[in-house]
Amino acid sequence: MVNDNPLQARLFRKVRQGKTVLFLGAGVSKSAGAPSGNELALMVHNEFLGDTKPTSSDFIEILSEVLDTPGINRSDVEEFVRSKLNVNPTQSHIDLCRVRWRAIFTTNYDDIVETAYRIAPKRAQDRCDAIFDSHFARTESDYMEVVRLFKLMGSVKGTDRKTKMALSRSDYHRKLQQRDGLLKQLKDFTKDGTIIYIG
């Protein structure tokens, strides 16, 4: 089939050349059965604050309200969130591993992408390394073998201030402080390429 759309043809060319950054939002995880951000926030609210009505529809506001409530342990909230995001990659996630990405950025906490790279039988890159800030070692050519997955909001497997899920206002503000370095990385990775957003 001949493609008459020059923008689409340029995009396909950049993908084939490995000059594309993939940016993943919550919709990617939803296809695997994970809740959306709003759904997850309401699940957390209902689990820890019962039948009281949330004062906001914003994820960070709802989670902050829960975490600021006396007697609620953050570890219990984190474990509950992990349980709701414990989903397996779909065939579409595995198919994403067959493309050579310059880098992947995501706002998602789950580990669907990392798991997909571990189990995909035919990968364009050998492995996927999760990155949580702008300090990491790389050479100009190593993205051919390794895809960097920049986890902008932390991870379900996070154990320290840098890697934990951003659930509260203070967590979110800490992530904003890291943002400039990460956005610089995004700019560097797309100098001669393009970004594809799936969310």
C-alpha positions in Angstrom: 0.0 0.0 0.0 1.4 3.4 -1.0 1.3 6.1 1.7 0.4 9.5 0.3 0.5 11.3 3.7 4.0 12.9 4.0 3.7 13.3 7.8 2.8 9.7 8.3 5.6 8.6 5.9 8.1 10.7 7.8 6.9 9.2 11.1 7.2 5.6 9.8 10.7 6.4 8.5 11.8 7.8 11.9 10.4 4.7 13.6 12.3 2.4 11.2 15.5 4.4 11.8 15.2 4.0 15.6 14.8 7.8 16.0 11.6 7.8 17.9 10.8 8.4 21.6 7.7 6.6 23.0 5.7 8.5 25.6 3.2 6.3 27.5 0.2 7.5 29.5 -2.4 5.7 31.6 -4.4 4.4 28.6 -1.6 2.0 27.8 -2.0 0.3 31.2 -5.8 0.4 31.0 -5.7 -1.9 28.0 -4.1 -4.5 30.4 -6.9 -4.2 32.9 -5.3 -1.5 35.2 -7.6 1.2 36.5 -7.4 4.8 35.2 -5.9 7.4 37.5 -9.3 8.6 38.6 -10.6 5.0 39.1 -7.5 4.2 41.1 -7.9 7.3 43.3 -11.6 6.4 44.0 -10.6 2.8 44.9 -8.0 4.1 47.4 -10.5 6.6 48.8 -13.2 3.9 49.3 -10.7 1.4 50.8 -9.3 3.8 53.4 -12.0 6.5 53.9 -15.1 4.3 53.5 -18.2 5.9 52.2 -17.2 9.5 52.7 -17.4 11.6 49.6 -14.0 12.7 48.1 -13.4 16.4 48.2 -11.8 16.4 44.8 -11.6 14.4 41.6 -7.8 15.0 41.2 -5.7 11.9 41.8 -3.0 13.7 43.9 -5.6 15.6 45.9 -7.5 12.4 46.7 -4.4 10.4 47.6 -3.1 13.3 49.7 -6.4 13.4 51.6 -6.1 9.7 52.3 -2.4 9.9 53.3 -3.0 13.0 55.5 -5.7 11.2 57.5 -4.5 10.2 61.0 -4.1 6.5 61.5 -3.6 5.7 57.8 -0.2 4.1 57.1 1.5 5.0 53.8 2.8 1.5 53.4 -0.7 0.1 53.4 -1.8 2.6 50.8 1.2 1.8 48.6 0.5 -2.0 48.9 -3.1 -1.4 47.9 -2.0 0.6 44.9 0.4 -2.1 43.9 -2.3 -4.7 44.1 -4.5 -2.7 41.7 -1.7 -2.2 39.3 -0.6 -5.9 39.3 -1.5 -6.6 35.7 0.2 -8.5 32.9 1.3 -7.1 29.5 -1.0 -7.7 26.5 0.2 -8.7 23.1 0.2 -5.0 22.2 2.8 -4.3 24.9 4.9 -7.2 23.7 4.7 -5.9 20.2 6.1 -2.5 21.3 9.3 -4.4 22.2 9.8 -5.2 18.5 10.5 -1.6 17.7 13.9 0.1 18.5 13.0 3.1 20.6 15.5 5.8 21.4 13.9 6.0 24.8 10.5 5.5 26.6 9.0 8.0 29.0 6.0 7.2 31.2 3.9 8.7 33.9 2.7 5.2 34.9 3.7 3.4 38.1 3.2 -0.1 36.9 5.9 -2.4 35.5 4.1 -3.5 32.3 6.8 -2.2 30.0 9.7 -3.8 32.0 7.8 -7.1 32.1 7.0 -7.0 28.4 10.7 -6.6 27.7 11.6 -9.6 29.9 9.1 -11.9 28.2 8.9 -10.7 24.6 10.5 -13.4 22.4 11.6 -11.0 19.6 12.9 -7.7 21.0 14.6 -5.0 19.0 16.6 -4.1 22.1 18.1 -6.6 24.6 16.7 -5.0 27.7 14.8 -2.2 29.3 16.4 -0.2 32.1 14.2 1.9 34.4 15.5 5.4 35.0 14.2 7.8 37.7 16.3 10.9 37.2 18.6 12.5 34.7 21.8 10.9 36.1 22.6 7.7 34.2 25.4 6.3 32.2 25.1 6.0 28.5 27.1 6.0 25.3 25.9 7.4 22.0 25.3 3.9 20.5 24.1 1.9 23.5 20.4 2.7 22.9 20.7 0.1 20.1 20.9 -2.6 22.8 19.2 -1.0 25.8 16.1 1.1 25.9 15.9 3.6 28.8 12.5 3.8 30.5 12.1 7.1 32.3 9.6 6.6 35.1 8.5 10.2 35.7 6.2 9.5 38.7 8.0 6.5 40.3 7.4 2.8 40.3 5.3 0.1 42.1 8.7 -1.4 42.9 10.2 1.9 44.3 11.7 1.7 47.7 13.3 5.1 48.2 12.5 8.8 47.7 13.8 8.8 44.1 11.9 5.6 43.0 8.7 5.5 45.1 5.4 6.3 43.6 4.4 9.9 43.7 1.1 9.7 45.7 1.0 12.8 47.8 1.4 16.6 47.1 4.9 16.5 48.6 5.9 13.5 46.4 4.5 15.3 43.4 6.5 18.5 44.2 9.7 16.4 44.6 9.1 14.9 41.2 8.6 18.4 39.7 12.1 19.3 41.0 13.5 16.4 39.0 11.4 17.4 36.0 13.9 19.9 34.4 16.6 17.3 34.1 14.2 14.7 32.7 12.7 17.1 30.2 16.2 18.0 29.1 16.8 14.2 28.5 13.5 14.1 26.5 14.7 17.0 24.4 18.1 15.4 23.8 16.6 12.1 22.8 14.3 13.8 20.2 16.9 16.2 18.6 16.8 14.4 15.3 13.7 12.3 15.9 10.1 12.5 17.0 7.8 11.5 19.8 4.9 9.1 19.7 2.4 9.4 22.5 0.1 6.6 23.5 -2.1 7.3 26.4 
